[in-house]
Amino acid sequence: MEETELLVPPLTTLTEDEQLLKDAAADFAQASIKPLVEEMDENAKLDPGLIKEFFEMGLMGIDIPEKYNGGGGTFMMSVVAIEQISRVDGSAGVFMDVQNTLVNNAFVNYASDFLKEKYLPQLATEKVGAYCLSEAGSGSDAFALKCKAKEDGDSYILNGAKLWITNANEADIFIVLANANPEAGYKGITAFVVERGFEGFSVSKKENKLGIRASSTCEILLEDCRVPKENILGEFGKGYKVAIETLNEGRIGIGAQMVGIAQGAFDAALGYIQERKQFGKAISEFQGVQFQLARMATDIETARLLVYNAARMKMAGQPFLKEAAMAKFYSSEVAERVASMAVDLYGGNGFVKEYPVEKFYRDAKIGKIYEGTTNMQLMTIAKLLLR
C-alpha cells in the first residue's frame, strides 16, 4: 500500500458539497452583501431584501433535513458558509449563524415531531429564529435566570425579560428559557417555543452597539405570555441541557464567524500594503511589514484548524466541548489581533470609515463576549484538563 493511501485528508480539505456551498456563500457575499455593508452598518439594520436572499440561497436551513424543506446538509457546511459570509460582514455572519447553529440545531436535536413539523419548514424557508437565554442578572451565570413559567391549564404563562437577543427584530420564532419550577433550581429551567404573535410577547429596546451594528440585539418582554404546553422544547425541567448543549455547538459557529472576520481584515490589509507606497516602494517590501503579515496569516490558519477540528469532532459524534471552547477562545483573540494589525498597516486610513478595516476591528470585539466570554471558555478548558 502506498503511503498516500494511508494519509488522513487535511482538516482544510472539504468535501464536494462543502466546497460547493463555500463557493456559493463567497459569491453571494461579494455580489449581494458587500455593496450593502456600509449602509447597513450606518443604519444599524439588515437590508430586508438581503434577508429574503438568505432564504432563497438556502443559507438559513443548511442542516435542516430535506423532509422539512431544509438543505439536508451538515454542521460543517454551516461552518464554512458562516466563515465566508463573515469574511465580508460580521453582522450578516451572525445573522445566519444564530439561525443555523443555535435555533435550528435546538429544534433538530430536542423538538417533538409536532414541533419539528410545525416550525422547521418555516425556519428553512421564511422565518427567522432567535435564542433567548440571557437576562440582566444572568449573563455568564446563565442559570440564575429570573424568567418564570407558571402552569395554567393546557398552557404556561411566562413572565420576565430577556436581554441581548440576537435577531430579535427580524425573528418570528423564539426559543425562550424560563424556570417552571424555581424550587428545583436549575432543574426547573424549561425551553419554550414562543411566536412573535403570542399575546404578552413583545420586542423592546434595541441596543446601539459598537460592532456588528446591522445585527439586531434587543430586549424581549414576556408579560403574562401564554404558551401552549405542546410548545415545550425537549423535556420539562431539562431546559438547562438544551441551553448548554446547544451553546456548545454554537461556539463553533462563533469561531467560524471570527475566522471570517480575521480573514476579511487580512485580505484588505494584504491588498493595501502592496499598493501603498512610502520611501519610494510598496510598504509590503519592508521586512518588518512582511513579518507582521506572516504572523497574521499564521494566526488565522491556526484558528481555522481549531474551528474545523471542533466541527469535524462534533459531526463524528466525539466529545468536543473542550475543542469548541478552544476554538471560540482562540479565534476571537485572533480576530481582534488581526483586525487591529490591519488598522495599523493602513495607518491613518485605517482609522476612518472610508476604508473597511475599522469595521472589521469593531466587529471582532464581540467574539470575546457573546455565547460565553473568554474567561468562561478558559474555565471550561481548564476544568476538562484537570478531570
C-alpha positions as CSV (number, residue, x, y, z in Angstrom):
1,M,0.0,0.0,0.0
2,E,1.4,3.4,-0.9
3,E,2.0,6.0,1.7
4,T,-0.5,8.4,0.2
5,E,-3.3,5.8,0.7
6,L,-2.7,5.9,4.5
7,L,-3.0,9.6,4.9
8,V,-6.0,11.2,6.6
9,P,-7.2,14.1,4.5
10,P,-6.1,17.5,5.9
11,L,-8.7,19.3,8.0
12,T,-9.0,22.1,5.4
13,T,-9.8,19.6,2.6
14,L,-13.5,20.0,2.0
15,T,-16.0,17.5,0.6
16,E,-17.6,18.3,-2.7
17,D,-20.8,19.6,-1.0
18,E,-18.8,21.7,1.5
19,Q,-16.7,23.3,-1.3
20,L,-19.8,24.0,-3.4
21,L,-21.6,25.7,-0.5
22,K,-18.4,27.6,0.4
23,D,-18.1,28.9,-3.1
24,A,-21.8,29.8,-3.3
25,A,-21.6,31.7,0.0
26,A,-18.5,33.5,-1.0
27,D,-20.0,34.6,-4.3
28,F,-23.3,35.7,-2.6
29,A,-21.3,37.7,0.0
30,Q,-19.4,39.5,-2.7
31,A,-22.3,40.1,-5.0
32,S,-25.2,40.8,-2.6
33,I,-23.8,41.7,0.8
34,K,-20.7,43.7,0.1
35,P,-22.5,46.6,-1.7
36,L,-24.8,47.0,1.4
37,V,-22.3,46.7,4.2
38,E,-21.6,50.4,4.8
39,E,-25.2,51.4,4.6
40,M,-26.4,48.6,6.9
41,D,-23.6,49.4,9.4
42,E,-24.6,53.1,9.3
43,N,-28.3,52.4,9.7
44,A,-27.8,49.6,12.2
45,K,-30.2,47.4,10.3
46,L,-30.0,44.4,7.9
47,D,-31.5,45.1,4.5
48,P,-34.9,43.3,4.2
49,G,-34.2,42.2,0.7
50,L,-31.0,40.6,1.8
51,I,-32.8,38.6,4.4
52,K,-35.1,37.2,1.7
53,E,-32.0,36.3,-0.4
54,F,-30.5,34.4,2.5
55,F,-33.6,32.1,2.5
56,E,-33.5,31.8,-1.3
57,M,-29.9,30.8,-1.2
58,G,-30.8,28.1,1.4
59,L,-28.4,29.6,3.9
60,M,-30.9,29.7,6.8
61,G,-31.7,26.0,6.9
62,I,-28.4,24.3,5.9
63,D,-28.6,21.2,8.0
64,I,-32.3,21.0,8.5
65,P,-33.4,17.7,7.0
66,E,-34.8,17.8,3.5
67,K,-38.2,16.4,4.6
68,Y,-38.7,19.7,6.4
69,N,-37.7,21.7,3.3
70,G,-34.1,22.2,4.6
71,G,-30.8,21.8,2.8
72,G,-30.1,18.4,4.3
73,G,-26.5,19.4,4.8
74,T,-24.1,19.0,7.6
75,F,-22.8,21.1,10.5
76,M,-19.5,21.6,8.7
77,M,-21.4,23.1,5.8
78,S,-22.9,25.6,8.1
79,V,-19.4,26.4,9.5
80,V,-17.8,27.1,6.1
81,A,-20.8,29.2,5.0
82,I,-20.7,31.3,8.2
83,E,-17.0,31.9,7.6
84,Q,-17.4,33.1,4.1
85,I,-20.3,35.4,4.9
86,S,-18.4,36.9,7.9
87,R,-15.4,37.5,5.7
88,V,-17.5,40.3,4.1
89,D,-19.8,41.3,7.0
90,G,-19.8,40.1,10.6
91,S,-23.4,41.2,11.1
92,A,-24.7,39.0,8.2
93,G,-22.5,36.2,9.5
94,V,-24.0,36.1,13.0
95,F,-27.5,36.5,11.5
96,M,-27.2,33.1,9.7
97,D,-25.0,31.7,12.5
98,V,-27.7,32.0,15.2
99,Q,-30.3,30.6,12.9
100,N,-28.2,27.5,11.9
101,T,-26.1,26.6,15.0
102,L,-28.5,27.7,17.8
103,V,-32.1,27.7,16.7
104,N,-32.2,25.1,14.0
105,N,-29.9,22.8,15.9
106,A,-32.1,23.0,19.1
107,F,-35.2,22.0,17.1
108,V,-33.4,19.2,15.3
109,N,-31.9,17.8,18.5
110,Y,-34.7,18.3,21.0
111,A,-38.1,19.2,19.4
112,S,-41.0,16.8,19.4
113,D,-42.2,15.6,16.0
114,F,-45.1,18.0,16.3
115,L,-42.7,21.0,16.8
116,K,-40.4,19.8,14.0
117,E,-43.2,19.5,11.5
118,K,-44.7,22.9,12.5
119,Y,-41.6,25.1,12.8
120,L,-38.6,23.6,10.8
121,P,-40.2,24.1,7.4
122,Q,-40.8,27.8,8.4
123,L,-37.2,28.2,9.6
124,A,-35.8,26.7,6.5
125,T,-37.8,28.9,4.1
126,E,-39.1,32.1,5.5
127,K,-39.0,32.7,9.3
128,V,-36.0,33.9,11.3
129,G,-35.4,32.4,14.7
130,A,-33.9,33.8,17.9
131,Y,-32.5,32.2,21.1
132,C,-33.5,33.8,24.4
133,L,-31.3,32.9,27.4
134,S,-29.5,36.0,28.8
135,E,-31.1,38.3,31.3
136,A,-30.0,41.4,33.2
137,G,-28.8,39.3,36.1
138,S,-27.8,36.2,34.3
139,G,-25.1,36.6,31.7
140,S,-22.2,34.2,32.3
141,D,-24.2,32.8,35.3
142,A,-26.9,31.7,32.8
143,F,-28.9,29.5,35.2
144,A,-29.6,32.4,37.6
145,L,-32.3,33.5,35.2
146,K,-35.4,35.0,36.7
147,C,-37.9,34.5,33.9
148,K,-40.7,32.3,35.2
149,A,-43.2,29.9,33.7
150,K,-46.4,29.1,35.6
151,E,-48.7,26.2,34.6
152,D,-52.2,27.3,33.7
153,G,-54.5,24.6,32.2
154,D,-53.1,23.5,28.8
155,S,-50.6,26.3,28.8
156,Y,-47.8,28.0,30.6
157,I,-47.8,31.7,31.5
158,L,-44.3,33.3,31.0
159,N,-43.2,36.4,32.8
160,G,-39.8,38.1,32.6
161,A,-37.4,39.9,30.3
162,K,-34.5,38.7,28.1
163,L,-31.5,40.8,27.1
164,W,-29.0,40.8,24.3
165,I,-31.2,38.7,22.0
166,T,-29.7,38.5,18.5
167,N,-32.0,38.6,15.5
168,A,-34.9,39.8,17.8
169,N,-36.1,42.5,15.4
170,E,-36.2,40.1,12.4
171,A,-37.3,36.9,14.2
172,D,-40.8,35.3,14.3
173,I,-39.8,32.2,16.3
174,F,-38.1,32.4,19.7
175,I,-36.7,29.7,21.9
176,V,-37.2,31.1,25.4
177,L,-35.6,29.6,28.6
178,A,-37.8,30.1,31.7
179,N,-37.9,28.4,35.1
180,A,-41.2,26.5,35.6
181,N,-40.2,25.1,39.0
182,P,-38.0,27.6,40.8
183,E,-37.9,25.4,43.9
184,A,-35.9,22.8,41.9
185,G,-33.3,25.4,41.0
186,Y,-31.7,25.0,37.5
187,K,-33.6,21.7,37.2
188,G,-36.8,23.7,36.8
189,I,-35.5,25.5,33.7
190,T,-37.5,24.6,30.6
191,A,-37.3,25.7,27.0
192,F,-40.4,27.0,25.2
193,V,-41.1,27.9,21.6
194,V,-42.7,31.3,21.5
195,E,-44.1,33.0,18.4
196,R,-43.9,36.8,17.9
197,G,-47.7,36.9,17.7
198,F,-48.3,35.3,21.1
199,E,-50.2,37.6,23.4
200,G,-48.0,39.1,26.0
201,F,-44.8,38.9,23.9
202,S,-43.0,42.0,22.7
203,V,-39.7,43.1,21.4
204,S,-38.4,46.2,23.3
205,K,-35.2,48.2,23.4
206,K,-32.8,47.8,20.5
207,E,-29.1,48.2,21.6
208,N,-26.9,50.8,19.9
209,K,-23.7,48.7,19.5
210,L,-20.0,49.2,18.9
211,G,-19.8,46.5,16.2
212,I,-22.0,44.0,14.3
213,R,-24.3,47.0,14.2
214,A,-26.6,45.7,11.5
215,S,-27.4,42.6,13.6
216,S,-30.3,43.5,15.9
217,T,-29.7,43.0,19.6
218,C,-32.8,43.7,21.6
219,E,-34.7,43.2,24.9
220,I,-37.6,40.7,24.9
221,L,-40.5,41.3,27.3
222,L,-42.8,38.5,28.4
223,E,-45.9,39.8,30.2
224,D,-48.3,37.1,31.0
225,C,-47.3,35.5,27.7
226,R,-49.4,32.3,27.2
227,V,-47.5,29.4,25.6
228,P,-49.2,26.1,24.7
229,K,-47.8,23.0,26.6
230,E,-47.0,21.3,23.3
231,N,-44.5,24.2,22.7
232,I,-42.1,22.8,25.3
233,L,-38.8,22.1,23.5
234,G,-37.2,19.0,24.9
235,E,-38.2,17.6,28.3
236,F,-39.8,19.6,31.1
237,G,-37.2,20.7,33.5
238,K,-34.4,19.8,31.1
239,G,-34.0,23.3,29.6
240,Y,-30.6,23.6,31.1
241,K,-29.5,20.7,28.9
242,V,-30.9,22.3,25.8
243,A,-29.2,25.5,26.7
244,I,-25.7,24.0,27.5
245,E,-25.5,21.6,24.6
246,T,-26.9,24.0,22.0
247,L,-24.4,26.7,23.1
248,N,-21.5,24.2,22.9
249,E,-22.3,23.7,19.2
250,G,-23.0,27.5,18.8
251,R,-19.5,28.3,19.9
252,I,-18.0,26.6,16.9
253,G,-20.2,28.8,14.8
254,I,-18.9,31.9,16.5
255,G,-15.4,30.6,15.9
256,A,-16.2,30.4,12.2
257,Q,-17.5,34.0,12.3
258,M,-14.3,35.2,14.0
259,V,-12.1,33.3,11.4
260,G,-14.1,35.0,8.7
261,I,-13.7,38.5,10.2
262,A,-10.0,37.9,10.6
263,Q,-9.7,36.7,7.0
264,G,-11.6,39.7,5.7
265,A,-9.4,42.1,7.6
266,F,-6.3,40.3,6.4
267,D,-7.4,40.3,2.8
268,A,-8.0,44.1,2.9
269,A,-4.6,44.7,4.5
270,L,-2.8,42.4,2.0
271,G,-4.2,44.4,-0.9
272,Y,-3.5,47.7,0.7
273,I,0.2,47.2,1.6
274,Q,1.0,46.2,-1.9
275,E,-0.5,49.4,-3.3
276,R,0.6,51.9,-0.6
277,K,4.0,53.4,-1.3
278,Q,6.3,55.1,1.2
279,F,10.0,55.9,0.8
280,G,9.8,55.0,-2.9
281,K,8.4,51.5,-2.6
282,A,5.4,49.5,-1.6
283,I,5.3,49.0,2.2
284,S,4.9,45.3,1.6
285,E,8.6,45.3,0.6
286,F,9.7,46.2,4.1
287,Q,10.7,43.2,6.1
288,G,9.0,44.4,9.3
289,V,5.7,44.6,7.5
290,Q,6.3,41.1,6.0
291,F,6.8,39.7,9.5
292,Q,3.5,41.2,10.6
293,L,1.8,39.8,7.6
294,A,3.2,36.3,8.3
295,R,2.1,36.4,11.9
296,M,-1.4,37.4,10.9
297,A,-1.7,34.6,8.3
298,T,-0.3,32.0,10.8
299,D,-2.8,33.1,13.5
300,I,-5.7,32.8,11.0
301,E,-4.7,29.4,9.8
302,T,-4.3,28.1,13.4
303,A,-7.8,29.5,14.4
304,R,-9.3,27.9,11.3
305,L,-7.8,24.5,12.1
306,L,-9.2,24.7,15.7
307,V,-12.7,25.5,14.4
308,Y,-12.7,22.9,11.6
309,N,-11.4,20.2,14.0
310,A,-14.2,21.0,16.6
311,A,-16.8,20.9,13.8
312,R,-15.4,17.5,12.5
313,M,-15.4,16.1,16.0
314,K,-19.0,17.2,16.6
315,M,-20.1,15.5,13.3
316,A,-18.2,12.3,14.2
317,G,-20.1,12.1,17.5
318,Q,-17.0,12.5,19.6
319,P,-16.8,14.7,22.7
320,F,-16.0,18.2,21.5
321,L,-16.7,20.5,24.4
322,K,-13.0,21.3,25.1
323,E,-12.2,21.7,21.4
324,A,-15.2,24.0,20.9
325,A,-14.2,26.2,23.8
326,M,-10.6,26.3,22.5
327,A,-11.9,27.3,19.0
328,K,-14.0,30.1,20.3
329,F,-11.4,31.4,22.7
330,Y,-8.6,31.4,20.2
331,S,-10.4,32.6,17.1
332,S,-11.9,35.6,19.0
333,E,-8.4,36.6,20.1
334,V,-7.1,36.2,16.6
335,A,-9.9,38.2,15.0
336,E,-9.2,41.1,17.4
337,R,-5.5,40.9,17.0
338,V,-5.5,40.6,13.2
339,A,-8.1,43.3,12.7
340,S,-6.1,45.6,15.0
341,M,-2.9,44.9,12.9
342,A,-4.9,45.6,9.7
343,V,-5.8,49.0,11.1
344,D,-2.1,49.6,12.0
345,L,-1.0,48.7,8.4
346,Y,-3.5,51.1,6.9
347,G,-2.1,53.9,9.1
348,G,-4.3,56.9,9.3
349,N,-6.6,55.5,6.6
350,G,-7.3,52.5,8.9
351,F,-9.0,54.9,11.4
352,V,-11.6,56.3,9.0
353,K,-14.8,54.7,7.7
354,E,-13.9,55.2,4.1
355,Y,-11.7,52.1,4.4
356,P,-13.0,48.7,5.6
357,V,-10.6,47.7,8.4
358,E,-12.1,49.9,11.1
359,K,-15.3,47.9,10.8
360,F,-13.6,44.6,11.0
361,Y,-11.9,45.8,14.2
362,R,-15.2,46.9,15.7
363,D,-17.0,43.7,14.7
364,A,-14.2,41.5,16.1
365,K,-14.6,42.7,19.7
366,I,-17.9,40.8,20.3
367,G,-16.2,37.4,19.8
368,K,-14.7,37.5,23.3
369,I,-18.1,38.3,24.8
370,Y,-21.2,36.5,23.4
371,E,-22.1,32.8,23.6
372,G,-19.7,32.6,26.5
373,T,-17.0,35.1,27.4
374,T,-13.3,34.3,27.0
375,N,-13.0,33.7,30.8
376,M,-15.8,31.2,30.6
377,Q,-14.1,29.3,27.8
378,L,-10.8,29.2,29.7
379,M,-12.7,27.9,32.8
380,T,-14.2,25.2,30.7
381,I,-10.9,24.2,29.1
382,A,-9.1,24.1,32.5
383,K,-11.9,22.1,34.1
384,L,-11.7,19.4,31.4
385,L,-7.9,19.3,31.6
386,L,-8.0,18.8,35.3
387,R,-10.5,16.0,35.4
